[in-house]
């Protein structure tokens, strides 16, 4: 009898939530193993040698086989358990469209997660008196650009990002917005400028699996915002760290000493 899948993750991580929701949506049997990323456990050489040389989660362990990166995990599970075709596409063109989105997301919407990270978690990791304004601006630039493309292209004439049914593309994007929504990162007037994204987000948020996977994030971040929860980090690394002087992946928009303040323009 095959061993049950082990899923190493943390509910604060957007990619972790995406792959976890995919398995829940498809009734995949797996064992939850939460990795406490507030500590340095996943930064140790032992962890990296055993599971993932980058030290990042999520990680899927299937017997003696290990897969990391959320899209790779979901694709592996999709094929292993022969999940319904709408998740990764049942035709050549449908697969291409979903593949196109998840690759685009990795260097646009995913990096826009910096707006959340540098606002919510960075003060706990690096100290509350440090200036993270450049990092936040970088995150907001990429986030707002990504939202514009989602509104005008991906959701232009459909209810879901890649077709008439939900796909894994929707899950990876959804959980970026779950973090932004929980952390109140996106102002109300920016949500209103993107009615298709707003409707899409509400549609996906209503799914039972979304609620189950997102519950921890809303609860924990809500307490952080009210001051009820102080998160103690002993780790000192983050995937989204950096002080880039130029943002805007798609248009090369400078975000330091710029004459046209792109963020202010979007939020106005």
ZIFENZI-V918875 format. One record per residue. N is the residue number from 1. SS is DSSP state (h for helix, s for strand, l for the rest). PHI is phi in whole degrees, 0 to 359 (none if undefined). OMEGA is omega in degrees with one decimal (none if undefined). Layout:
N/SS/PHI/OMEGA + N/SS/PHI/OMEGA
//
This chain:
1/l/none/-178.0 + 2/l/294/178.3 + 3/l/287/179.3 + 4/l/288/177.6 + 5/s/297/172.0 + 6/s/255/-178.7 + 7/s/239/179.7 + 8/s/267/-171.9 + 9/s/199/168.9 + 10/l/218/-174.0 + 11/l/292/176.7 + 12/l/282/-175.0 + 13/l/273/179.0 + 14/h/299/178.9 + 15/h/298/177.9 + 16/h/297/-178.8 + 17/h/293/-179.2 + 18/h/299/-178.3 + 19/h/293/179.6 + 20/h/295/178.2 + 21/h/296/178.9 + 22/h/302/-179.3 + 23/h/292/177.3 + 24/h/294/-179.8 + 25/h/301/-175.5 + 26/l/254/176.7 + 27/l/55/178.6 + 28/l/279/178.2 + 29/l/284/178.3 + 30/s/208/178.0 + 31/s/258/177.0 + 32/s/285/172.4 + 33/s/227/-178.6 + 34/s/281/176.6 + 35/l/262/-176.0 + 36/l/284/-176.1 + 37/l/282/171.5 + 38/l/282/176.3 + 39/l/261/178.9 + 40/l/261/-175.0 + 41/h/303/-177.8 + 42/h/275/175.0 + 43/h/264/-177.3 + 44/l/288/179.4 + 45/h/295/179.3 + 46/h/299/179.5 + 47/h/296/-178.3 + 48/h/296/179.4 + 49/h/292/-175.4 + 50/h/278/-170.8 + 51/l/241/-170.2 + 52/l/203/-177.0 + 53/l/298/177.2 + 54/l/273/-178.0 + 55/l/80/-175.1 + 56/l/271/170.3 + 57/l/250/15.2 + 58/l/275/177.2 + 59/s/221/176.4 + 60/s/249/178.5 + 61/s/246/178.7 + 62/s/241/-175.0 + 63/l/66/179.6 + 64/l/262/-179.2 + 65/s/250/-177.0 + 66/s/237/176.8 + 67/s/235/172.9 + 68/s/230/-167.8 + 69/l/86/-169.4 + 70/h/297/-178.8 + 71/h/292/178.2 + 72/h/297/178.0 + 73/h/298/-178.0 + 74/h/296/178.1 + 75/h/295/179.3 + 76/h/298/179.7 + 77/h/296/179.6 + 78/h/304/-179.5 + 79/h/283/-177.7 + 80/h/298/-175.5 + 81/l/253/176.4 + 82/l/51/-178.1 + 83/l/288/-179.5 + 84/l/306/-171.8 + 85/h/298/-175.2 + 86/h/293/-176.5 + 87/h/291/179.7 + 88/l/234/174.7 + 89/l/99/-179.6 + 90/l/258/176.2 + 91/l/233/-179.7 + 92/h/304/-176.6 + 93/h/288/178.2 + 94/h/295/178.0 + 95/h/296/179.9 + 96/h/298/-178.3 + 97/h/293/178.9 + 98/h/294/177.0 + 99/h/300/178.7 + 100/h/299/-178.0 + 101/h/293/-174.8 + 102/h/294/174.4 + 103/h/285/176.9 + 104/h/297/-178.1 + 105/h/301/-172.6 + 106/h/298/-178.8 + 107/l/245/176.4 + 108/l/233/-175.9 + 109/l/302/179.3 + 110/l/296/178.5 + 111/h/290/174.0 + 112/h/295/174.3 + 113/h/299/176.0 + 114/h/299/177.6 + 115/h/299/177.5 + 116/h/285/-174.6 + 117/h/301/-174.8 + 118/h/284/175.3 + 119/h/270/-171.4 + 120/h/266/-170.9 + 121/h/264/-175.4 + 122/h/305/179.4 + 123/h/299/177.5 + 124/h/285/-176.0 + 125/h/281/-171.3 + 126/h/253/180.0 + 127/l/113/-173.5 + 128/l/285/-175.3 + 129/l/262/179.6 + 130/l/274/-178.4 + 131/l/266/-179.5 + 132/l/253/-173.7 + 133/h/298/179.8 + 134/h/295/179.8 + 135/h/293/178.7 + 136/h/296/-179.8 + 137/h/297/175.8 + 138/h/302/-179.7 + 139/h/299/-179.6 + 140/h/295/177.7 + 141/h/303/-176.6 + 142/h/293/178.5 + 143/h/299/-176.2 + 144/h/292/174.3 + 145/h/299/-179.1 + 146/h/297/177.9 + 147/h/298/179.2 + 148/h/298/179.9 + 149/h/290/176.3 + 150/h/299/-177.8 + 151/h/294/-173.0 + 152/h/276/-174.1 + 153/h/243/-171.9 + 154/h/295/-178.5 + 155/l/250/-174.1 + 156/l/304/-174.4 + 157/l/221/-179.6 + 158/l/210/-179.7 + 159/l/277/179.5 + 160/s/236/-169.8 + 161/l/295/-172.7 + 162/l/235/179.8 + 163/s/163/-176.6 + 164/l/271/179.0 + 165/l/232/178.6 + 166/l/297/176.8 + 167/l/225/178.9 + 168/h/295/175.5 + 169/h/304/179.4 + 170/h/296/-177.0 + 171/h/290/-179.3 + 172/h/294/179.2 + 173/h/288/-178.7 + 174/h/308/-171.6 + 175/h/284/167.4 + 176/h/294/-178.0 + 177/h/286/174.2 + 178/h/300/179.0 + 179/h/296/179.9 + 180/h/297/-179.7 + 181/h/291/179.9 + 182/h/296/-177.9 + 183/l/271/-179.4 + 184/l/55/-177.6 + 185/l/281/-177.3 + 186/l/266/179.2 + 187/l/299/-178.5 + 188/h/303/-177.3 + 189/h/290/176.0 + 190/h/285/173.8 + 191/h/304/-177.1 + 192/h/294/178.1 + 193/l/285/-177.3 + 194/l/233/-175.5 + 195/h/297/179.5 + 196/h/290/176.7 + 197/h/294/179.7 + 198/h/300/179.7 + 199/h/294/177.6 + 200/h/298/-179.3 + 201/h/296/178.0 + 202/h/296/-179.3 + 203/h/298/-178.4 + 204/h/285/179.9 + 205/h/294/-179.2 + 206/l/283/-179.8 + 207/l/292/-177.5 + 208/h/300/-179.1 + 209/h/293/177.4 + 210/h/298/-179.2 + 211/h/298/-178.7 + 212/h/295/-176.0 + 213/h/284/-174.4 + 214/h/268/-173.3 + 215/h/305/-178.3 + 216/h/300/-176.4 + 217/h/297/-179.5 + 218/h/296/-178.9 + 219/h/293/-176.2 + 220/h/293/-177.4 + 221/h/290/174.8 + 222/h/300/179.1 + 223/h/289/175.6 + 224/h/297/-177.5 + 225/h/294/179.4 + 226/h/272/-179.9 + 227/l/86/180.0 + 228/l/287/-175.2 + 229/l/237/172.9 + 230/l/248/-176.3 + 231/l/269/178.2 + 232/l/265/178.1 + 233/l/255/170.5 + 234/l/255/176.0 + 235/l/283/-179.2 + 236/l/226/179.2 + 237/l/236/177.5 + 238/l/205/-179.0 + 239/l/297/-172.5 + 240/l/268/-178.4 + 241/l/281/-177.5 + 242/l/143/-179.4 + 243/l/233/-178.1 + 244/l/301/-180.0 + 245/l/275/-178.4 + 246/s/231/179.6 + 247/l/248/176.6 + 248/l/72/-177.1 + 249/l/301/-171.8 + 250/l/278/-174.2 + 251/l/237/179.6 + 252/l/65/-176.7 + 253/l/284/176.3 + 254/s/290/-179.7 + 255/l/235/168.9 + 256/l/235/179.9 + 257/l/58/-179.0 + 258/l/274/176.9 + 259/l/281/178.6 + 260/l/261/-178.4 + 261/l/278/-174.4 + 262/h/300/-178.6 + 263/h/297/179.7 + 264/h/298/179.8 + 265/h/294/178.6 + 266/h/293/-175.8 + 267/h/277/-175.9 + 268/l/287/none
//
